[in-house]
Amino acid sequence: MSRRPKIGLALGSGGARGYCHIGVLRTLEEMGIRPDVIAGCSMGALVGAAYAGGRLDPLEDWARALTRRSFLAMVDLRFSHGGLVQGREIMTLLDRLELPKAISDLDRPFAAVATDMESGREVWLQKGALNMAVRASVALPGIISPLYHEGTWLLDGGMVNPVPVSLARAMGADVVIAVNPNAKLDGTFWRAPEVGHEDQSGGFLSLQERLPEALKGLWPRGNGGGGETPPAPGYIDVLAASINIMTEHIRRARMAGEPPQVLLSADLTDMTVLDFYEADRAIADGVRMVGENESVIRRLCGV
């Protein structure tokens, strides 16, 4: 009788798009597949920690209930801390989920990826405080401030390993199911607004309401265009597109040498990384991804 393969999940970065991981996990469970190890990066680390700690239900309830207004109430702008958002609400959310304090206390092996800001090296957080590991992994440059942890300033893991297949495999996985929330199925990283139309930057645009007057130019509402010229991309447009382009090229390079057995690619190009009040849509796409790959997943996982 053959041994069941050890199944690993590599849950990738993607901000609000990363809610798709919830749909992936729900659908895998319906198929009778429960991953043995979980490696998460950024939003993948948050969802993966909740799943590994048996707290996916409250996370999903929280995500589906979030509105644009309640999201804005969570934002704690602190430009002096190296990001637009200091990230205190992330720690508050982790406490609210009542997750175990230590990574070792989770129901199954879990690890998060972060980036050492000084050396640029990849950091695997596999032990110690769970909330610190997740908070470090979600520190998206220019958006969420870096975290000082154990003598090192840490940034989002997407800077070095946006879909951590290598980590899942190092944790002993025989079959790795990788989820890429940032997939660009149509090859588009940013869509320019049409001439005569306002810039529509989703969650980024809504943050304008929280800015001092002197800084509201970061979110231009169609300013700068005239005649046949569309409005120039704003600061946040450039930042978001740059991160998307960079992480996609890093992902491709990493996966060329360490491909997963299954790659699930989201179709959420027109959803921004800060559209956290669109959980329903992202979760549904996670369900779609697994459904379209069900036969190969069942075969590889032996179910």
N, C-alpha and C positions, 0 to 999 in steps of 0.2 A: 504494500500500500504506500503510495507516494506521500511525502510530507507536504502539507499545505504551505505555500510560499508565505514568507513574512512580508506583509504589505506595508508600504510606507507612503505617506502623503507629503508632498512638497507644495505648500500653500504660499503663493506668491504675493508680492506687493501690488498696490493699486488703489490705496485710499478707499473711498466709498465703493469703488467697483469691487473691492474685496469682500463685500457682503455676499458675492456669488459663492464663496466658500461654504456658506451656510446651506445653500441649495444643494451643493455637491455632497456635503456630508449627510444631509437628510436622505438624498436619493440613494447613496451608497448603502446606508443602513436599511432602507427598504429592500434592497437587493440582498441583504444578509452579509454585507461586507463591512467589517469593523477594522479600520487600520490598526496595525500593531505599533507603529511609530509615526510621529508627526513632527515635521520640520516646517517652521513658519518664518516668513519675512514680512515685516511691517504689518499691514492689516491681516495678513495670513498668520502672523504670530498671535494677534489678538483673538481671532476666531479659533485658531488651533489650540490656544491655551484654554479657552472656554470649553471646547469639546473634550480635551484631555482631562479637564477637571469636572466633567459632568454637568456643566453649567451653560450648555448651548441654548437651552430653552429660554432662560431669562435674558440672554444676550439677544436672541431673535425677537423676543417681545419688546425689548428696549428699542431695537433698531427699527422695527415696523411702526412703533408709536412715535418716533421722532418726526417732528415737523420742521419746516424752515425756521419758524419762530423759536421753537425750543432749541434748535441747533445754534442759532445766533446767541441765545442766552448762555450757552456753554462756552462761547469763545472768550478767552482771556488774553487779549492782545498785549504783548510785551515785546516791543521791538528791541529792547535792551538785552534780551536773553538769547539773541541769535536766531529768532524766528518770529513769525507773525503771531503764533500761538504758543504760549508757555507750556501747555500740556497738563495743567493741574487736573482738568476734568477727566483726562484719560485715567489718572490714578484713582479719581473718585469713582469712575465707572468700574474699574477693576475691584475696588472695595465693595461696591454695590452688588457685583456678581457673586460675592462671597466665595471666591476661588481660594484654594489652598495657598498658604503663604509661601511655601517652598516648591520649587520645580520637582523635587524628589517625592512630594506628597501627591502628585497627580496620578490619575488612574492608569496612565500609560506613558511611555517615554516621550518626552517633548523637548524640543530645543528651538531657540530663536536665533536669527542672524542679525548682527549689527555691524557697523563699520567704525573702526578706530579713526577718529578725526585727524590725529597727528601722523600716523604712519600709513593710513589708507588700507590697512590690512583687514581681512575678514575676521570677525569675532563670532565664535559659536558659544552661545549662552545656554549651558546644559545643566547648571546647578545654581543653587543660591535662591535669592528672592525672585519669585515669579513676576511680581508687578514691575520690578526694575528691568527684567529681561524684556518684557513686552514693551514697556515705555521706551527703552533704548531702541528697539527694533523699529518703532513707528516714528522716529524723529526725522521726518522728511525735511531735507535742507531747504531753508528759506521759508518754510511753512511752520513746522513744529520745532521748537528749540532743542538743541542737543542735550544729552543727559550725562552728567558727571557720575561715573560709577566705577568704584574700585580703582581710583587713580587715573581714570581715562575718560576723555570726552567721547561719547559714542553718538553716531549718526544712524539714520535709517539703513537697514541691511540691503535695501534695493540698490545702493551705490556699488555693491560688489557682487551680490548674488541674489537677484530679484526673484528667482524661482529656485529655491535651494534643494535641487535634486542631489547634489553631492553630499549634503548634510544628511538627508534621508538615507542615502546609501551607506554613509559612514555609521549610521545608527543601526545598521544591520538589515535594511530592507532588501528583499530579493526582487520585488516588483514595486516600482515607484510610479504612483499616479501624480502627475504634476498639474497644477492649476495656474494658469496665467491670466489674471484679471485684466492686464494691460494689453492684451492682444489687439493688433491693428489689422483686422481681417481685410480691410479695404486699402491698407497702406497709408491711411491718413492719420497724422498726429495732432493736427489742429485745423479747424475749419474757420476761415476768415468770414466775418459778417459781410453780407451783401451790401453793395453801395446803397446808401440811403437808409440802412437799417442800423439799429443799435447793436453794440457788442453784447453778445449773450454769453457770459462766462459762468453761468450757473451759480454754484455755491460761492465762487470767488466774488462774483458781482454782488451777491447779497451781503457780503462782509463789509461792503462800503458803508453800510448804515452804522457800523461800529467805529469808523475811523474819524479822527479829527479832520476838520475842514482842509487843513494844509496837506493831508495825505490822501485825500479822496481821489486824486489824480491817478493813483495806482489802479483804479477801476474806471477807466474812461467809458462813458456811455455814448459811444459813437463820436466822441470828440476827435477833431483832427481831419475828418474827411470833408471833402468838398467836391461838387461836380461829379466827375467820373472816378474820383479817388476814394477808396474805402477808408474807414478809420484805421489808423495805425494800431498794431497790436500793443496792448498795455503791458505793464510790468509783469502782472500775474499771468497773462497769456504767454509771454516769453518764457517765464519760469516754468510753467506747467508743460509747455511743449518741449522745452529743453530736457526736463526730467524724463518725460515720456520717450524722447528719442534716445537719450543716454541709456536708460534702463533696458530698452528694447535691444539695442546693440550689445549691451553686456549679456543679456539673456541669450541671444543668439550665439555669441561666442562661447559662453559657458556650456550651452546645450550641445554644441557641435562636438565637444569632447566628452560630455556626460549626459547623453540623451536619456529621458525616462522611457519606461515601457509604454506609458499612456500620457499624452499631452492634451489637456482640456483647455480650450481657448475661448475666452469670453467674447461676446459681441456687444460691447458697451462703449464704443468709441466716442459717442456723443454724450457720455456721462462724465462729469469732471470728478477729480479725486476728492472734492469737498461736497459733493451732492449726497450727504449722509442721510437726507430725508427721502431718498429714493430707494430704500432697502428692498421694497417689494419687487421692483424691477430687476435688481441685481440678483436677488435670491432666485427668482424665476429663471434667470439665465443660467444659474448654476444647475438647476434641474434639467434644463435643456441640454447642457453640455454632457452630463452623464447619460441621459437618455439616448443621445445620438451615438454614444460610444459603448452602449450597454453590452453588446455581444462580445467585443474584444476584452472589456473589463472582466466579464464573467469568466471568459476562457483563461485569462492570465491569472485571475485570483482563485480559480478552481471552485467556483460556485455555480 
